[in-house]
């Protein structure tokens, strides 16, 4: 049974006693539901940047729940500052037991809970997510350092986001959990970014402007005259189905487990070659640059993965080459080059071989954009049965007709992403293989959906 003698002011003092073992006090932020703000003591800082990190704490002596409005603010705050819950159990003032949970860790462990937070008045945190502070507090200190490295975007942090945010994906880490069900819509088109860059010298300025729009899309839709902005915001403002939300959350769970397994040197799961999988992992891998640790072993030991997983890897690597991060792009091109040296050959003798080689040709063209790579891709597709390509794309989009592929090709021409600019000729080639009737029907369906 809870001992309510140690709630309130005494509970605050007991919580502060734990913090003072490793941190120095700073000023709290009452409007955020925070009980204490602190900074690491200099002797515990592993690098200079750690000294500038503010840690936020809420102490819990009773129920592990809090007002959802506070948690929404905490989620946003985790992009710049760590937020921790500290549970305090005390038999008396001399004997305390502490348990802790970082809000960021709660988010990635429970993406379903984080995603539906705005529909609830209060949020309950699973006790199983909390860790008990060990006798010397070493695991608590380690968690503090991990979170400091994450917000500082240090390369040692598995869950750091990109040091230089990309205007092509104008979202912060916490935004991911607000957009399950419409993740592919978060990517901005090349023309939209080009228009927003006009008169601005820094991509960071463009990112901030687009990010502000993405957080309140309905507010900006009616105010804009730009068809690119309107198209992008309509996608973000759309109401996804419960099935779509569930599927994207499931993919994030797979991604999180794969990242943890790979970080510990274990074999990990990887998506297959379907739009439902790849479209989600594209967002995850652009947002979290340490996800390259999934692609490096895949390129080194490709025989451990299926053909469908390798095709997904081709797609994800080519995405990273145009993600706006020069370092990420260089490594991705190198890995894609290693895979192409191993697998690229002339003509395919069967459908299975065709699918893998065709996708490799396409993603090399997408990553390179040169006339030779584009021509080689078109020539390869043209040299094989038309039905093979139709069947590949039906399986990728999970549909029995070719409408989804036509819709995608039209979108790549009308609102191309940066990577789509490199494959414009290929998209035009694809559309030339379909009837005017089908293309007209897809055009009409798209017009009514806007």
C-alpha positions as CSV (number, residue, x, y, z in Angstrom):
1,X,0.0,0.0,0.0
2,X,1.2,3.5,-0.8
3,X,2.6,5.6,2.1
4,X,1.0,8.9,1.5
5,X,3.1,10.6,4.2
6,X,5.8,10.9,1.7
7,X,3.9,12.7,-1.0
8,X,3.9,16.5,-1.6
9,X,6.8,18.4,-0.2
10,X,8.6,15.4,1.4
11,X,8.2,13.5,-1.8
12,X,9.8,16.4,-3.6
13,X,12.7,16.4,-1.2
14,X,13.2,12.7,-1.6
15,X,13.2,13.0,-5.3
16,X,15.7,15.8,-5.2
17,X,18.0,13.7,-3.0
18,X,18.4,11.2,-5.9
19,X,19.1,13.9,-8.4
20,X,21.7,15.6,-6.2
21,X,23.9,12.5,-6.4
22,X,24.6,13.3,-10.1
23,X,23.1,16.6,-11.0
24,X,23.1,20.2,-10.0
25,X,19.7,22.0,-9.5
26,X,18.3,24.4,-12.0
27,X,15.0,26.3,-12.2
28,X,11.8,24.3,-12.7
29,X,9.1,25.0,-15.4
30,X,5.8,24.8,-13.5
31,X,3.7,25.3,-16.7
32,X,5.1,22.0,-18.1
33,X,4.2,19.9,-15.0
34,X,7.9,19.6,-14.1
35,X,9.0,19.2,-10.5
36,X,12.7,19.8,-11.0
37,X,15.2,20.8,-13.7
38,X,18.8,20.0,-13.4
39,X,22.2,19.7,-15.2
40,X,24.8,17.0,-14.8
41,X,27.6,17.7,-12.4
42,X,30.8,18.4,-14.4
43,X,32.6,15.3,-13.1
44,X,29.9,13.1,-14.7
45,X,30.0,14.8,-18.2
46,X,31.6,12.6,-20.8
47,X,31.9,15.5,-23.2
48,X,31.6,19.3,-23.1
49,X,28.2,19.3,-24.7
50,X,26.6,17.3,-21.9
51,X,27.2,20.2,-19.5
52,X,24.7,22.3,-21.5
53,X,21.8,19.8,-21.3
54,X,18.8,20.6,-19.0
55,X,17.1,17.5,-17.6
56,X,13.4,17.7,-16.6
57,X,11.9,15.5,-13.9
58,X,8.5,14.8,-12.5
59,X,8.3,12.9,-9.2
60,X,5.7,10.2,-8.7
61,X,4.7,9.0,-5.2
62,X,1.3,7.7,-6.1
63,X,-0.4,6.7,-9.4
64,X,1.9,6.6,-12.5
65,X,-0.4,8.9,-14.5
66,X,-0.5,12.6,-15.4
67,X,-2.5,15.1,-17.4
68,X,-2.3,14.3,-21.1
69,X,-1.7,18.0,-22.0
70,X,1.5,17.9,-19.9
71,X,2.6,14.7,-21.7
72,X,2.0,16.4,-25.1
73,X,4.3,19.2,-24.1
74,X,6.9,16.8,-22.7
75,X,6.9,14.9,-26.0
76,X,7.7,18.1,-27.9
77,X,10.3,19.0,-25.2
78,X,12.2,15.7,-25.7
79,X,13.5,17.0,-29.0
80,X,15.7,19.4,-27.1
81,X,15.7,18.3,-23.5
82,X,15.4,14.9,-21.7
83,X,12.3,14.4,-19.6
84,X,12.2,11.7,-16.8
85,X,9.6,10.4,-14.5
86,X,10.9,9.3,-11.1
87,X,8.8,7.0,-8.9
88,X,9.6,7.2,-5.2
89,X,8.7,4.5,-2.7
90,X,9.7,5.1,0.9
91,X,9.2,3.0,4.0
92,X,10.6,6.0,6.0
93,X,12.8,9.0,5.3
94,X,15.9,6.9,5.6
95,X,14.9,4.1,3.2
96,X,13.8,4.9,-0.4
97,X,13.4,3.0,-3.6
98,X,13.5,4.8,-6.9
99,X,12.4,3.8,-10.3
100,X,12.8,5.9,-13.5
101,X,11.5,6.2,-17.0
102,X,12.6,8.6,-19.8
103,X,9.6,10.0,-21.7
104,X,11.5,9.4,-25.0
105,X,12.0,5.8,-24.1
106,X,8.3,5.5,-23.3
107,X,7.5,6.9,-26.7
108,X,9.5,4.5,-28.7
109,X,8.5,1.5,-26.5
110,X,4.8,2.4,-26.7
111,X,4.2,4.1,-30.1
112,X,0.5,3.2,-29.9
113,X,0.1,5.0,-26.6
114,X,2.0,8.0,-27.7
115,X,0.0,8.2,-31.0
116,X,-3.4,8.4,-29.3
117,X,-2.5,10.7,-26.4
118,X,-4.6,13.6,-27.7
119,X,-7.7,11.6,-27.3
120,X,-7.2,11.0,-23.6
121,X,-7.5,13.2,-20.5
122,X,-4.9,11.4,-18.6
123,X,-2.0,9.2,-19.5
124,X,-1.0,6.1,-17.5
125,X,2.6,5.0,-17.8
126,X,3.2,1.2,-17.6
127,X,5.1,0.3,-14.5
128,X,6.9,-2.4,-16.5
129,X,8.6,0.4,-18.5
130,X,10.3,1.8,-15.4
131,X,13.8,0.7,-14.3
132,X,14.7,0.4,-10.6
133,X,17.7,2.6,-9.7
134,X,20.5,0.2,-8.7
135,X,22.3,0.7,-5.3
136,X,25.0,3.0,-6.7
137,X,22.7,4.7,-9.2
138,X,24.9,3.6,-12.2
139,X,22.0,2.7,-14.4
140,X,20.3,6.0,-13.7
141,X,23.5,7.9,-14.6
142,X,23.9,5.9,-17.7
143,X,20.3,6.7,-18.8
144,X,21.0,10.4,-18.1
145,X,24.1,10.3,-20.3
146,X,22.3,8.4,-23.1
147,X,19.6,11.0,-23.2
148,X,22.1,13.8,-23.2
149,X,23.8,12.3,-26.2
150,X,20.5,11.8,-27.9
151,X,19.4,15.5,-27.7
152,X,23.0,16.6,-28.6
153,X,22.8,14.3,-31.6
154,X,26.0,12.6,-30.7
155,X,27.0,9.7,-32.9
156,X,27.0,7.3,-29.9
157,X,23.2,7.7,-29.6
158,X,21.1,5.1,-31.4
159,X,18.1,7.4,-31.4
160,X,19.6,10.7,-32.3
161,X,18.0,12.5,-35.2
162,X,19.9,14.2,-37.9
163,X,22.4,17.0,-36.9
164,X,21.2,19.1,-39.9
165,X,17.4,18.7,-40.3
166,X,16.4,18.2,-44.0
167,X,13.7,20.4,-45.5
168,X,12.6,17.4,-47.5
169,X,11.5,15.8,-44.3
170,X,10.5,18.7,-42.0
171,X,9.7,16.8,-38.9
172,X,11.3,16.4,-35.5
173,X,11.6,13.1,-33.6
174,X,8.5,13.7,-31.5
175,X,6.4,14.5,-34.6
176,X,6.7,10.9,-35.8
177,X,4.3,9.8,-33.1
178,X,1.6,12.3,-34.1
179,X,1.5,11.3,-37.8
180,X,1.1,7.5,-37.7
181,X,-1.2,6.6,-40.6
182,X,0.1,9.2,-43.0
183,X,3.9,8.9,-42.7
184,X,4.6,9.0,-46.5
185,X,2.8,12.4,-46.7
186,X,5.5,14.0,-44.5
187,X,8.0,14.2,-47.3
188,X,8.0,17.5,-49.1
189,X,8.3,17.7,-52.9
190,X,11.4,19.1,-54.6
191,X,9.4,22.0,-56.1
192,X,7.9,22.9,-52.7
193,X,11.4,23.0,-51.1
194,X,12.8,25.0,-54.0
195,X,10.0,27.6,-53.7
196,X,10.5,27.9,-49.9
197,X,14.2,28.3,-50.4
198,X,13.6,31.5,-52.5
199,X,15.3,34.3,-50.6
200,X,16.5,32.1,-47.8
201,X,20.2,31.2,-47.3
202,X,19.8,28.3,-44.8
203,X,18.0,25.0,-45.2
204,X,17.3,25.2,-41.5
205,X,15.1,28.3,-42.1
206,X,13.1,26.3,-44.7
207,X,12.8,23.4,-42.3
208,X,11.4,25.6,-39.5
209,X,8.9,27.2,-41.8
210,X,7.7,23.9,-43.2
211,X,7.7,22.3,-39.8
212,X,5.5,25.1,-38.4
213,X,3.1,24.4,-41.3
214,X,3.1,20.6,-40.7
215,X,2.1,21.1,-37.0
216,X,-1.1,23.0,-38.0
217,X,-1.8,22.0,-41.6
218,X,-5.5,23.1,-41.6
219,X,-4.5,26.6,-40.5
220,X,-2.3,27.1,-43.6
221,X,-4.3,25.2,-46.3
222,X,-6.8,28.0,-46.8
223,X,-4.2,30.7,-46.5
224,X,-1.8,29.4,-49.2
225,X,-2.0,30.1,-53.0
226,X,0.7,27.5,-53.7
227,X,-0.5,24.2,-55.2
228,X,2.6,22.5,-53.9
229,X,2.0,23.6,-50.4
230,X,-1.7,22.8,-50.6
231,X,-1.1,19.3,-51.9
232,X,1.5,18.6,-49.2
233,X,-0.6,19.9,-46.3
234,X,-3.7,18.1,-47.6
235,X,-1.8,14.9,-47.3
236,X,-0.7,15.7,-43.7
237,X,-4.2,16.9,-42.7
238,X,-5.9,13.8,-44.1
239,X,-7.6,11.5,-41.6
240,X,-6.0,8.0,-41.8
241,X,-7.9,4.8,-41.3
242,X,-7.5,2.8,-38.1
243,X,-6.0,0.0,-40.1
244,X,-3.4,2.4,-41.7
245,X,-2.4,3.7,-38.2
246,X,-2.1,0.2,-36.8
247,X,0.1,-0.9,-39.8
248,X,2.5,2.0,-39.5
249,X,2.8,1.6,-35.7
250,X,3.5,-2.1,-36.3
251,X,6.3,-1.1,-38.8
252,X,7.8,1.2,-36.2
253,X,7.9,-1.6,-33.7
254,X,9.7,-3.7,-36.2
255,X,12.2,-0.9,-36.9
256,X,12.8,-0.3,-33.2
257,X,13.5,-4.0,-32.6
258,X,15.7,-4.2,-35.7
259,X,17.8,-1.3,-34.4
260,X,18.2,-2.8,-31.0
261,X,19.1,-6.2,-32.3
262,X,21.6,-4.7,-34.8
263,X,23.2,-2.6,-32.1
264,X,23.8,-5.7,-30.0
265,X,25.3,-7.6,-33.0
266,X,22.3,-9.9,-33.5
267,X,20.5,-10.9,-36.6
268,X,17.7,-8.5,-37.3
269,X,14.4,-8.4,-39.2
270,X,14.2,-6.2,-42.3
271,X,11.2,-5.2,-44.4
272,X,10.2,-6.9,-47.5
273,X,9.6,-5.3,-50.9
274,X,6.1,-3.9,-50.4
275,X,4.9,-0.3,-50.4
276,X,3.4,-0.7,-47.0
277,X,6.7,-1.6,-45.5
278,X,9.2,0.5,-47.5
279,X,7.2,3.7,-47.3
280,X,7.4,3.7,-43.5
281,X,11.0,2.6,-43.3
282,X,11.9,5.4,-45.7
283,X,10.8,7.9,-43.1
284,X,12.4,6.1,-40.1
285,X,15.8,5.8,-41.9
286,X,15.8,9.4,-43.0
287,X,15.0,10.6,-39.5
288,X,17.4,8.3,-37.6
289,X,20.8,8.3,-39.3
290,X,22.1,5.5,-37.1
291,X,19.8,3.2,-39.0
292,X,22.7,2.8,-41.4
293,X,23.8,0.0,-39.0
294,X,21.0,-2.0,-40.6
295,X,22.2,-1.4,-44.1
296,X,25.9,-2.0,-43.6
297,X,25.7,-5.6,-42.6
298,X,23.1,-6.2,-45.3
299,X,25.5,-5.0,-47.9
300,X,28.4,-7.0,-46.4
301,X,26.4,-10.3,-45.8
302,X,23.6,-10.2,-48.4
303,X,23.3,-14.0,-48.5
304,X,21.8,-13.8,-45.0
305,X,18.8,-11.9,-46.4
306,X,16.0,-12.8,-48.8
307,X,15.7,-11.3,-52.3
308,X,12.7,-9.3,-51.2
309,X,14.7,-7.8,-48.3
310,X,17.6,-6.9,-50.7
311,X,15.1,-5.2,-53.0
312,X,13.9,-3.2,-50.0
313,X,17.5,-2.3,-49.2
314,X,18.1,-1.0,-52.7
315,X,15.1,1.2,-52.4
316,X,16.1,2.5,-49.0
317,X,19.7,3.2,-50.0
318,X,18.6,5.2,-53.0
319,X,16.2,7.2,-50.8
320,X,19.1,8.1,-48.5
321,X,21.3,9.3,-51.4
322,X,18.8,12.2,-51.9
323,X,17.9,12.9,-48.3
324,X,19.8,16.2,-48.0
325,X,22.6,14.8,-45.9
326,X,25.9,14.6,-47.8
327,X,27.6,12.2,-45.4
328,X,24.6,9.9,-45.4
329,X,24.3,10.1,-49.2
330,X,28.0,9.2,-49.7
331,X,27.8,6.1,-47.5
332,X,24.5,5.0,-49.1
333,X,26.0,5.3,-52.6
334,X,29.0,3.3,-51.6
335,X,26.8,0.5,-50.2
336,X,24.5,0.5,-53.2
337,X,27.6,0.3,-55.4
338,X,28.9,-2.7,-53.5
339,X,25.5,-4.5,-53.9
340,X,25.4,-3.7,-57.6
341,X,28.9,-5.0,-58.2
342,X,27.7,-8.3,-56.7
343,X,24.3,-8.7,-58.3
344,X,24.1,-6.6,-61.5
345,X,24.2,-8.7,-64.7
346,X,22.7,-8.6,-68.1
347,X,19.4,-10.3,-68.9
348,X,17.2,-12.2,-66.5
349,X,15.9,-15.6,-67.4
350,X,13.0,-15.8,-65.0
351,X,10.6,-13.5,-63.1
352,X,12.4,-13.9,-59.7
353,X,15.7,-12.8,-61.2
354,X,14.1,-10.1,-63.2
355,X,12.5,-8.4,-60.1
356,X,15.7,-8.1,-58.3
357,X,17.8,-6.9,-61.2
358,X,15.0,-4.5,-62.4
359,X,14.8,-2.9,-58.9
360,X,18.6,-2.6,-58.7
361,X,18.7,-0.9,-62.1
362,X,15.9,1.5,-61.1
363,X,17.5,2.4,-57.7
364,X,20.9,2.9,-59.3
365,X,19.2,5.4,-61.7
366,X,17.4,7.0,-58.8
367,X,20.7,7.4,-56.8
368,X,22.8,8.5,-59.8
369,X,20.4,10.5,-62.0
370,X,22.9,10.3,-64.9
371,X,21.7,9.7,-68.5
372,X,23.6,6.4,-68.7
373,X,22.1,4.9,-65.6
374,X,18.6,6.0,-66.7
375,X,19.1,4.6,-70.2
376,X,20.4,1.3,-68.8
377,X,17.3,0.9,-66.6
378,X,14.9,1.6,-69.5
379,X,16.8,-0.8,-71.8
380,X,16.7,-3.5,-69.2
381,X,13.0,-3.2,-68.6
382,X,12.3,-3.0,-72.3
383,X,14.2,-6.2,-73.0
384,X,11.9,-8.3,-70.8
385,X,8.3,-9.3,-70.9
386,X,5.9,-6.4,-70.2
387,X,3.8,-8.6,-67.8
388,X,6.8,-9.2,-65.5
389,X,7.0,-5.5,-64.7
390,X,3.2,-5.2,-64.3
391,X,3.2,-8.2,-61.9
392,X,6.2,-6.8,-59.9
393,X,4.4,-3.5,-59.2
394,X,1.0,-5.2,-58.4
395,X,2.8,-7.2,-55.7
396,X,4.7,-4.1,-54.5
397,X,1.4,-2.1,-54.0
398,X,-0.6,-5.1,-53.0
399,X,-3.3,-4.6,-55.6
400,X,-4.6,-6.7,-58.4
401,X,-4.8,-3.9,-60.9
402,X,-2.2,-1.4,-62.3
403,X,-4.0,1.7,-61.0
404,X,-1.7,2.1,-57.9
405,X,1.4,2.1,-60.1
406,X,-0.1,4.5,-62.5
407,X,-1.1,6.8,-59.6
408,X,2.4,6.7,-58.2
409,X,4.0,7.4,-61.6
410,X,1.7,10.4,-62.2
411,X,2.5,11.7,-58.7
412,X,6.2,11.5,-59.4
413,X,5.8,13.7,-62.4
414,X,3.4,16.2,-60.9
415,X,4.8,16.5,-57.4
416,X,8.2,14.8,-57.6
417,X,10.4,14.2,-54.5
418,X,14.0,15.1,-54.9
419,X,14.8,11.5,-55.9
420,X,12.0,11.5,-58.5
421,X,13.7,14.3,-60.5
422,X,16.4,11.8,-61.4
423,X,14.0,9.2,-62.8
424,X,11.6,11.5,-64.6
425,X,12.3,9.8,-68.0
426,X,11.7,6.4,-66.4
427,X,8.3,7.5,-65.0
428,X,7.3,8.8,-68.5
429,X,8.5,5.5,-70.0
430,X,6.3,3.6,-67.5
431,X,3.2,5.6,-68.3
432,X,3.8,5.1,-72.0
433,X,3.1,1.4,-71.4
434,X,-0.4,1.9,-70.1
435,X,-3.6,2.7,-71.9
436,X,-5.0,6.2,-72.1
437,X,-8.2,4.9,-70.6
438,X,-6.5,3.7,-67.4
439,X,-4.4,6.9,-67.1
440,X,-7.6,9.0,-67.6
441,X,-9.5,7.0,-64.9
442,X,-6.6,7.4,-62.4
443,X,-6.5,11.2,-63.2
444,X,-10.2,11.5,-62.5
445,X,-10.0,9.5,-59.3
446,X,-7.1,11.7,-58.1
447,X,-9.0,14.9,-59.0
448,X,-12.0,13.8,-56.9
449,X,-9.8,12.8,-53.9
450,X,-8.3,16.3,-53.6
